[in-house]
Amino acid sequence: MTINPTAQIGKANDAERKKDLQRIKVAFEEYYNDKGCYPTNDDVVASLMNRNNCNSSIFSPWLNTWPCDPHGDPYMIAVERDSCPGWYKVMAKLENENDPDIPTALEGLPDFYQFGSNDRIYTADSVNYGVSSTNVDWYSQVLATYCTGNCYQLSGSCQATIGNQCSGSNCYSHYNCLPECRVVSCDGNQ
């Protein structure tokens, strides 16, 4: 049996990514406990996704040194677009595509399937591992704001389409208000 050094380096990088994302998850939860919200896009998250802030104290006291991917790029972060975000996702691309921690929910997704938030969108081709607040799955599809109300999660599998004709408290991510495209509002009602 021969050892593939490239695969071994990839596994080591993936282990570091998983450890980093768990540390970020803990830091974001501590931030939430202190502030009552997760970090906002406009100030905090934009700084955390700046390559120049890798390995800096940018998120102190919640995390002494801000980690970045082993290749030097910032991890991908998405938060609810709100002045007081109620959810977050932190994502990475594992090198070992057969890693058992990659959710089976990602199998067979088209490359255009989108994760993140309205202003930070990542595709199934760019991420395959992540952590998130407990009220969302990191791999839940992006919902563009095509409805009235504050909606954030799809109840089924549906590709968002521009041109919503729906209104009122019912929120859909498809302009024909298809039942499989109904979303759950932040207050938990469907």
C-alpha contacts under 8 A as a table, 3 or more apart, distances in Angstrom:
res1	aa1	res2	aa2	distance
3	I	8	Q	7.86
4	N	7	A	5.38
4	N	8	Q	6.36
5	P	8	Q	4.99
5	P	9	I	6.17
6	T	9	I	5.16
6	T	10	G	6.16
7	A	10	G	4.93
7	A	11	K	6.19
7	A	96	N	7.60
8	Q	11	K	5.10
8	Q	12	A	6.27
9	I	12	A	5.06
9	I	13	N	6.15
10	G	13	N	5.04
10	G	14	D	6.11
10	G	95	E	5.56
10	G	96	N	6.55
11	K	14	D	4.98
11	K	15	A	6.18
11	K	95	E	7.21
11	K	96	N	6.57
12	A	15	A	5.10
12	A	16	E	6.35
13	N	16	E	5.09
13	N	17	R	6.23
13	N	70	P	6.03
13	N	95	E	7.74
14	D	17	R	4.93
14	D	18	K	6.21
14	D	94	L	5.48
14	D	95	E	6.49
14	D	96	N	7.41
15	A	18	K	5.21
15	A	19	K	6.23
16	E	19	K	5.10
16	E	20	D	6.03
16	E	70	P	7.28
17	R	20	D	5.07
17	R	21	L	6.14
17	R	69	D	6.30
17	R	70	P	7.29
17	R	92	A	7.17
17	R	94	L	7.63
18	K	21	L	5.25
18	K	22	Q	6.25
19	K	22	Q	5.22
19	K	23	R	6.29
20	D	23	R	5.09
20	D	24	I	6.21
20	D	67	P	6.21
20	D	68	C	7.70
21	L	24	I	4.96
21	L	25	K	6.08
21	L	90	V	6.80
21	L	91	M	7.63
21	L	130	G	7.03
21	L	131	V	6.49
22	Q	25	K	4.98
22	Q	26	V	6.34
22	Q	131	V	7.15
23	R	26	V	5.23
23	R	27	A	6.23
23	R	63	L	7.82
24	I	27	A	4.95
24	I	28	F	6.02
24	I	63	L	7.50
24	I	90	V	7.90
25	K	28	F	5.17
25	K	29	E	6.22
25	K	90	V	7.86
25	K	131	V	6.65
25	K	132	S	6.93
25	K	133	S	7.63
26	V	29	E	5.17
26	V	30	E	6.22
27	A	30	E	5.07
27	A	31	Y	6.09
27	A	62	W	5.02
27	A	63	L	5.85
28	F	31	Y	4.91
28	F	32	Y	6.15
28	F	38	Y	6.42
28	F	39	P	7.40
28	F	62	W	7.56
29	E	32	Y	4.95
29	E	33	N	6.21
29	E	38	Y	7.55
29	E	133	S	7.76
30	E	33	N	4.96
30	E	34	D	6.26
30	E	62	W	6.56
31	Y	34	D	5.16
31	Y	35	K	5.98
31	Y	36	G	7.77
31	Y	37	C	7.47
31	Y	38	Y	6.50
31	Y	39	P	7.46
31	Y	62	W	6.47
32	Y	35	K	5.17
32	Y	36	G	4.88
32	Y	37	C	4.83
32	Y	38	Y	5.07
32	Y	39	P	7.83
33	N	36	G	5.73
33	N	37	C	7.78
35	K	38	Y	7.56
36	G	84	C	7.83
37	C	84	C	5.11
37	C	85	P	5.45
37	C	86	G	6.05
38	Y	79	V	7.62
38	Y	84	C	6.82
38	Y	85	P	5.20
38	Y	86	G	6.22
38	Y	87	W	6.65
38	Y	88	Y	6.98
39	P	44	V	5.70
39	P	45	V	6.29
39	P	79	V	7.48
39	P	84	C	7.85
39	P	85	P	6.78
40	T	43	D	6.11
40	T	44	V	5.68
40	T	45	V	5.99
40	T	79	V	6.88
40	T	80	E	7.89
40	T	81	R	7.64
40	T	82	D	7.35
40	T	83	S	6.67
40	T	84	C	6.86
40	T	85	P	6.23
41	N	44	V	6.20
41	N	45	V	4.80
41	N	46	A	5.88
41	N	78	A	7.73
41	N	79	V	6.56
41	N	81	R	7.01
42	D	45	V	6.67
42	D	46	A	6.01
43	D	46	A	5.74
43	D	47	S	6.52
44	V	47	S	5.31
44	V	48	L	6.30
45	V	48	L	4.91
45	V	49	M	6.17
45	V	77	I	7.07
46	A	49	M	5.31
46	A	50	N	6.51
47	S	50	N	5.20
47	S	53	N	7.02
47	S	58	I	7.63
48	L	51	R	7.96
48	L	53	N	6.55
48	L	54	C	7.84
48	L	58	I	7.18
48	L	59	F	7.65
48	L	66	W	7.58
48	L	74	P	7.33
49	M	53	N	7.68
49	M	74	P	5.20
49	M	75	Y	6.73
49	M	76	M	7.03
49	M	77	I	7.28
50	N	53	N	5.62
50	N	54	C	7.41
50	N	74	P	6.62
51	R	54	C	5.57
51	R	72	G	7.39
51	R	73	D	6.04
51	R	74	P	5.65
53	N	56	S	5.29
53	N	57	S	7.88
53	N	58	I	6.52
53	N	66	W	7.22
54	C	65	T	7.91
54	C	66	W	5.74
54	C	67	P	5.89
54	C	68	C	5.51
54	C	72	G	7.48
54	C	73	D	7.95
54	C	74	P	6.81
55	N	65	T	5.12
55	N	66	W	4.93
55	N	67	P	5.52
55	N	68	C	7.04
56	S	64	N	7.73
56	S	65	T	5.17
56	S	66	W	5.52
57	S	60	S	5.25
57	S	63	L	7.30
57	S	64	N	5.32
57	S	65	T	4.87
57	S	66	W	6.13
58	I	64	N	7.96
58	I	65	T	7.34
58	I	66	W	6.48
59	F	62	W	5.91
59	F	63	L	5.46
59	F	64	N	6.78
59	F	65	T	7.30
59	F	66	W	6.36
60	S	63	L	4.97
60	S	64	N	4.97
60	S	65	T	7.30
61	P	64	N	6.01
63	L	66	W	6.33
67	P	74	P	7.64
68	C	71	H	7.90
68	C	72	G	5.83
68	C	73	D	5.77
68	C	74	P	4.66
68	C	75	Y	5.79
69	D	72	G	5.22
69	D	73	D	5.25
69	D	74	P	5.93
69	D	75	Y	6.07
69	D	92	A	7.82
70	P	73	D	7.49
75	Y	90	V	6.72
75	Y	91	M	6.19
75	Y	92	A	5.98
76	M	90	V	5.59
76	M	91	M	5.01
76	M	92	A	6.33
77	I	88	Y	7.29
77	I	89	K	5.66
77	I	90	V	4.49
77	I	91	M	6.34
77	I	116	G	7.37
77	I	120	R	7.61
78	A	88	Y	5.68
78	A	89	K	5.14
78	A	90	V	6.53
78	A	116	G	4.89
78	A	117	S	5.50
78	A	120	R	5.92
78	A	121	I	7.80
79	V	85	P	6.33
79	V	86	G	7.81
79	V	87	W	5.77
79	V	88	Y	4.21
79	V	89	K	6.29
79	V	116	G	7.30
79	V	117	S	6.26
80	E	85	P	4.88
80	E	86	G	6.23
80	E	87	W	5.60
80	E	88	Y	6.45
80	E	117	S	6.34
80	E	152	Y	7.92
81	R	85	P	6.48
81	R	117	S	7.07
81	R	118	N	7.23
81	R	119	D	7.87
82	D	85	P	5.11
82	D	86	G	8.00
85	P	88	Y	7.58
87	W	132	S	7.34
87	W	133	S	5.48
87	W	134	T	7.96
87	W	135	N	6.75
87	W	136	V	6.88
88	Y	132	S	5.44
88	Y	133	S	5.56
88	Y	136	V	7.90
88	Y	138	W	7.93
89	K	116	G	6.81
89	K	130	G	6.94
89	K	131	V	5.85
89	K	132	S	4.28
89	K	133	S	6.81
89	K	137	D	7.90
89	K	138	W	5.21
90	V	130	G	5.47
90	V	131	V	5.42
90	V	132	S	6.19
90	V	138	W	7.25
91	M	127	V	6.18
91	M	128	N	7.46
91	M	129	Y	5.74
91	M	130	G	4.08
91	M	131	V	6.54
91	M	138	W	7.44
92	A	126	S	7.71
92	A	127	V	5.18
92	A	128	N	6.45
92	A	129	Y	5.43
92	A	130	G	6.02
93	K	126	S	6.15
93	K	127	V	4.42
93	K	128	N	5.20
93	K	129	Y	6.09
94	L	97	E	6.45
94	L	99	D	7.73
94	L	127	V	7.57
94	L	128	N	6.37
94	L	129	Y	6.54
96	N	99	D	5.46
97	E	102	I	7.63
97	E	128	N	8.00
98	N	102	I	7.49
99	D	102	I	5.78
100	P	103	P	7.61
101	D	129	Y	7.34
102	I	106	L	7.58
102	I	128	N	6.02
102	I	129	Y	5.63
103	P	106	L	5.78
103	P	107	E	7.77
103	P	128	N	7.76
103	P	129	Y	7.52
104	T	107	E	5.43
106	L	109	L	5.64
106	L	124	A	7.57
106	L	128	N	7.46
106	L	139	Y	7.63
109	L	113	Y	6.41
109	L	124	A	6.93
110	P	113	Y	5.57
110	P	124	A	7.06
111	D	123	T	6.17
111	D	124	A	5.13
111	D	125	D	5.37
112	F	123	T	5.72
112	F	124	A	6.66
112	F	125	D	7.82
113	Y	123	T	5.55
113	Y	124	A	5.69
113	Y	141	Q	6.86
113	Y	159	Q	7.30
114	Q	121	I	6.16
114	Q	122	Y	5.54
114	Q	123	T	4.55
114	Q	124	A	6.47
114	Q	141	Q	5.44
114	Q	142	V	5.44
115	F	121	I	5.75
115	F	122	Y	5.17
115	F	123	T	6.07
115	F	124	A	7.54
115	F	138	W	7.36
115	F	139	Y	5.97
115	F	140	S	6.25
115	F	141	Q	4.98
115	F	142	V	4.93
116	G	119	D	7.97
116	G	120	R	5.66
116	G	121	I	4.87
116	G	122	Y	6.03
116	G	138	W	7.75
116	G	141	Q	7.40
116	G	142	V	5.64
117	S	120	R	5.21
117	S	121	I	5.90
117	S	142	V	5.77
117	S	143	L	7.16
117	S	144	A	7.66
118	N	121	I	6.60
118	N	142	V	6.94
118	N	143	L	6.95
118	N	144	A	5.51
118	N	145	T	7.39
121	I	142	V	7.38
122	Y	126	S	6.22
122	Y	127	V	6.88
123	T	126	S	5.32
123	T	127	V	6.52
124	A	127	V	5.57
124	A	128	N	6.61
125	D	128	N	7.70
127	V	130	G	7.82
130	G	138	W	5.83
130	G	139	Y	7.56
131	V	137	D	7.74
131	V	138	W	5.74
132	S	136	V	6.56
132	S	137	D	6.19
132	S	138	W	5.14
133	S	136	V	6.06
133	S	137	D	7.60
134	T	137	D	7.30
136	V	140	S	7.05
136	V	153	Q	7.40
137	D	140	S	5.31
140	S	153	Q	6.92
140	S	154	L	7.25
141	Q	153	Q	7.30
141	Q	154	L	6.78
141	Q	157	S	7.80
142	V	152	Y	7.92
142	V	153	Q	7.59
142	V	160	A	7.85
143	L	151	C	7.72
143	L	152	Y	6.19
143	L	153	Q	6.65
143	L	154	L	7.09
143	L	160	A	6.54
143	L	173	S	6.41
144	A	160	A	6.80
144	A	173	S	7.10
145	T	148	T	7.94
145	T	151	C	7.51
145	T	173	S	7.92
146	Y	162	I	7.24
146	Y	163	G	7.36
146	Y	164	N	5.56
146	Y	171	C	7.68
146	Y	172	Y	7.23
146	Y	173	S	6.33
147	C	151	C	7.71
147	C	164	N	6.94
147	C	166	C	6.57
147	C	167	S	6.24
147	C	168	G	7.82
147	C	170	N	7.61
147	C	171	C	5.21
147	C	172	Y	6.59
147	C	173	S	7.68
148	T	167	S	6.08
148	T	168	G	6.01
148	T	169	S	6.46
148	T	170	N	7.72
148	T	171	C	6.79
149	G	168	G	7.56
149	G	169	S	6.05
149	G	171	C	7.26
149	G	185	S	7.26
150	N	185	S	5.82
150	N	186	C	6.08
151	C	171	C	6.79
151	C	183	V	6.47
151	C	184	V	6.05
151	C	185	S	4.34
151	C	186	C	5.90
152	Y	183	V	6.99
152	Y	184	V	6.58
152	Y	185	S	6.30
152	Y	186	C	6.69
153	Q	183	V	5.41
153	Q	184	V	5.48
153	Q	185	S	7.33
154	L	157	S	6.90
154	L	158	C	7.46
154	L	173	S	7.74
154	L	181	C	6.54
154	L	182	R	6.27
154	L	183	V	4.32
154	L	184	V	6.34
155	S	180	E	7.05
155	S	181	C	6.83
155	S	182	R	5.92
155	S	183	V	5.20
155	S	184	V	6.36
156	G	180	E	5.25
156	G	181	C	6.01
156	G	182	R	7.19
156	G	183	V	7.85
157	S	180	E	6.81
157	S	181	C	6.91
158	C	173	S	7.26
158	C	174	H	7.60
158	C	180	E	6.71
158	C	181	C	5.33
159	Q	173	S	7.27
159	Q	174	H	7.28
159	Q	181	C	7.99
160	A	173	S	4.72
160	A	174	H	5.36
161	T	164	N	7.41
161	T	173	S	6.40
161	T	174	H	4.99
161	T	175	Y	6.24
162	I	174	H	7.24
162	I	175	Y	6.68
163	G	174	H	7.77
163	G	175	Y	5.34
164	N	172	Y	7.66
164	N	173	S	7.32
164	N	174	H	6.14
164	N	175	Y	3.71
164	N	176	N	7.02
164	N	177	C	7.62
165	Q	175	Y	5.35
165	Q	176	N	6.80
165	Q	177	C	7.45
166	C	170	N	7.15
166	C	171	C	6.97
166	C	172	Y	6.97
166	C	175	Y	6.83
166	C	176	N	7.59
166	C	177	C	6.19
167	S	170	N	6.39
167	S	171	C	7.23
168	G	171	C	7.64
170	N	182	R	7.60
170	N	190	Q	7.47
171	C	177	C	7.96
171	C	182	R	5.91
171	C	183	V	5.64
171	C	184	V	7.53
171	C	185	S	7.59
172	Y	175	Y	7.34
172	Y	177	C	5.45
172	Y	178	L	7.21
172	Y	179	P	7.98
172	Y	181	C	5.33
172	Y	182	R	4.41
172	Y	183	V	5.65
173	S	177	C	7.33
173	S	181	C	5.48
173	S	182	R	6.63
173	S	183	V	7.14
174	H	177	C	5.57
174	H	178	L	6.47
174	H	181	C	6.11
175	Y	178	L	7.82
177	C	181	C	6.77
177	C	182	R	7.18
178	L	181	C	5.27
178	L	182	R	6.89
179	P	182	R	5.48
182	R	190	Q	7.59
183	V	190	Q	6.77
184	V	188	G	6.04
184	V	189	N	6.08
184	V	190	Q	5.07
185	S	188	G	5.39
185	S	189	N	5.71
185	S	190	Q	6.53
186	C	189	N	7.53
